[in-house]
Amino acid sequence: MTVSIGQLRFETATQPHSENTQERRSTMKKLAIGSLILILLLTAATTALAQGQARARVVHASPDAPAVDVWVNDSIAFSNAPFKGITQYAALDPGTYNVKVVPTGATEPVVIEADLDLAADTDYTVVAVNVLESIEPLVLVDNNTPPAAGKAHVRFVHASPDAPSVDVAVAGGPVLFSDVAFKGVGDYLPVDAGTYDLEVRLAGTETVALSVPGVALEDQTVYTVFAMGLAAGDPALEAVLSADSVAPVLLPETGGEPGTSILIWILAVTGFSLLTSALVLRRMRAIQ
């Protein structure tokens, strides 16, 4: 194109509008692909960080103990857990952790202190059992592998300090767990998903110590049934159902957990990339 200003003539080259549009679309496509790759890297990194970790939770099954706080490596992890309280799982790096249980809002007396060795890709339940003067931790290794379609998995934990050995049966049906003593565990059992009326019986007899009607077990879900309370006292014996196959929570940091800086870096890079893409596109539109 020729532009005349007085006696001066300038030759300028212009691209057809279609070429400008194609170039802009090509640039947008490249930026979108780049952003998508970074998002995929973020997703992969987040998954990698979750893999290889241990998960742990706490169950308060001491019938005469007050609500408690749980400290892990001298940082509070779970607060104000009442009797029958079941925390969510917390994700932790494999290793040895010092766990202390104290009355809510206090730092002493320490009613439970234990060092726990947590392995990678393993779930744990730490149950505070027995009466307060004899309180102790019962450490369980959990199997939260999803059940097959149409099935649920259920186990039984005897956490009633004054109850004798028991059987757990379907009312009018088969015995599911037999002769489970205090601090004993009836291992995972696959059952059809559905609603069941259960009975806790004195071991080897038909004598029902506790009726548990309407226990709903959902498809492809893992459960634990805890017997808590006192057979001859207050609080009374009862069954507490926990759905175990749930997502973990994150514990407060106690100073730079491995992998945290990597995750933050990827988030920052992804955000910067998206912001840069938006600014570049805005700039291109402005100059065309």
N, C-alpha and C positions, 0 to 999 in steps of 0.2 A: 504494500500500500504506500502511495506517495502523498506526503503532506507538504504543502507550500506555505511559507511564512515570508511574505514580501518576496525578495529575490532568492531566498534560500529554499532548497528542496531536500527533504529527508526521505529516505527509503526505510520503511519498517516492515519487519516480517511478522505475520500473525498466523497462528494455527487455526484451522477451522474449529468451530464450536464443538463438533463431534469428537475431534481429537482431544480437546480440553476435558470433555466429559469422560472419555475413555481413560485418560491419564488419572483423573481424580478417582474414578471407580477403581482403577488398578491400585492406587495408593491406599484407598480405604480398605480394599481387600487385604493388602499386605499388613496394614496396621491391625485389622481385625484378626487375621491369622496369628500375628505375633502376640496379641493380647490373649487369644484362646490358648496358645501354647503355654504362656505364663500361668494362666488359670489352671490348666491341666497339671503343670508342675507343682503348683500350690496344693492341689488335691492329692497328688501322689505323695508329696512330702508330708502332708497331714496324716495320710493313711500310714505311711512308714513310721511316723512318730508314735502312732497309736499301737502299732504292732510291736511285739517284744516287751510290752509293759505288763506289770502285774496289776490286778484290781483287788481292792479290799473294802470290806464294809464291816459295820459293828452292829450287834444286836444286844439290846439291854433285856436280859431275862432273869435278873436278880430281883426276887419279889419284894424284898423289903429295903432295897437300895433307893436313894433319891435319884432325881434326874442328874445326868452326868455330862461332863465335857470329856472329849477324847483328844489327847495331845499326841502328835507324831513328830519325833525328833524335836521336841520342845516348841512346836508350833501347833496352835489349835487346829484340829481337822474337822471335828464334829462337835457341835455345841447343843446343850440342853436336850440330850436324848433321854426320854422318859422310859419308865418300865414298859415293855412291849414295843419300844421304839426300834425300828430297823432303818438304818441309814441307807442311802444310795451307795453304789460302788464308787470308790475314788481310784483314779489311775495313778500308778506309781512306777518309777523305774525299778527294775530288779535290784535287790540288795537287802541289807539288814536295817530294820527300823526299830527304834525304841518307842514303845507305846505306853502311855500313862492314862489312867482313868481317874478323874477327880470329880467331886461334887460340882454341879454347875456354878460357874462364877468364882470358883476358888482354885487355888493351886495345891492345896493339901486338905485333908489327908489323901495320899495317893492310894486308892483302894486296889488298883491293879497296875503292875508294871511288868512288861515283858519285852523281850527282843524277838522280833519276828523276821525270819528269813523268807523273803518273797521272791519267787522264781518268775522268769519271763513267761508271758502268755498263760498265766494261771490266775484263777479267781479264788479269793479267800473270804470266809466269814469268821469273824472273831466274836464269839458269844460270851457275854458276861453272865456266868451261871453261879448258882448256889446263893445262900442267904448272905447278907452283908458281911457278917463276921468271918465267913469262910469263902468270900467271893474269889473267883478265879476265871481265867480265860479258857475257853474251849475253842480251839482253832480248827476250822473245817476247810477242806479243799473242795471247791465247788466245780461242778461240771455243767456249764451253761450252753453246751452244744445244742443247737435247735433240734427239737424232736421232729420225727417224720410227720408228713401231712396227716391230719386227723388224730394225732397223738399229743399227749402232754406227758412231761416227766415230773414225778413228785417224789420227794424223800421226807423222812420224818426224823425230828430231833427231839429227844426227851430232855427237857430242861426244867422239870419240876423236881426240886430237891427232896421233897418228902413223899413222892409218889413211887410205888413199887414198879417192877418191870411190867410192861404193858404190851398188848397186841393192838394193832390198828386194823380195823376191818370195815368192809362195806356192810351197812345194815342189811341183814338178810342175805349177805353174799360172802365172798371169800375174804380171808385174812390177807392184808397187804404187807404188813410188817409184824414180825412175831418176836416176842421176848426181848424188847428193847428196854434196857435199864437206864437209870439216870446218867446223863452225859453220853448215852449211846445214840447211834445214828442208824436209821433204816435207809439203806442206799437207794439211789434213784431207781424208780420203777416206771416203765412206760405204761400208760393207760390210755384208753380212748378218751378224747376230749368230751366233756359233758359235765353234768351236775350230779354230785354224789351225796348221799347221806352216810356219814362215817360214824364209827363207834371206837372209842378207846376203852379197851377191856383189860381187866387184870389178866396177866399173861397166863395162857393155857386154860382159861375159863370163859364162860359166857357172861360173866358179871361185867356190866357196863359201868365204867367209872365216869365217862363223859360222852355225851351225844353231840355230834357235830353235823347238823343238817345243812343241806343246800350248799355244799362246797363246789363252786364253779371252777372247772379247769379248762382253760381256753386252748384252742388249737395251737400247736407248735410253741408252747410256753413251758418254762421250767419253774417249778414251785418247790418251796420248803414249808412243811407244816411243823411248827414248834409247839410242844406242850409246855405251857408256862403257868406260873402261879403255884398254889399249894393245894394238895389233896385234902388237907385237914387244917385249913386256916384261911387267912385273908391276905392278899387277894386270892380268889378261888381259882382252881384249876380251869384252864381254858386252852383252846387251840387257836394259834395265831398263824394265819396263812400269808406267805410272802411270795410274790411273783418276782423271780430272780433274774430273768433274762431281760434286763433293762440297760439303758445306756449309762455310762459312768459320768461322774462329775470330776472336776479338777480340784485338787487340794490347793490351798494357798501356797505360794512359793516360799521356800525357806532359804532362798538365795540361789538363783540361776540353775534351774533344772536343765540337764542335758537336752539339747535340741530346741530349747525355747528361743535362743537367738536366731537359729536357722529359720524357724517359722516366722518370726517377726521380720527377718530380712526378706523372705519371699513375699510376705504381705506388702511390705514397703515397695518392693520392686514392681509387683503387680499393680498397686495403686498408682505408682509413678508412670508406668507404661500406659495405663488407661487415661490418666490426665494428659500425658504428652500427646497421645493419639487425638484426643479431643481438641487440644490447642492447635495441632498441625492442621486438622481438618478445617477448623475455624479460620486459620490463616490462609489456607488455600482458597476458601470461598471468598475471602475478603479481597484477594489480589486478582481474581478472575473476573 
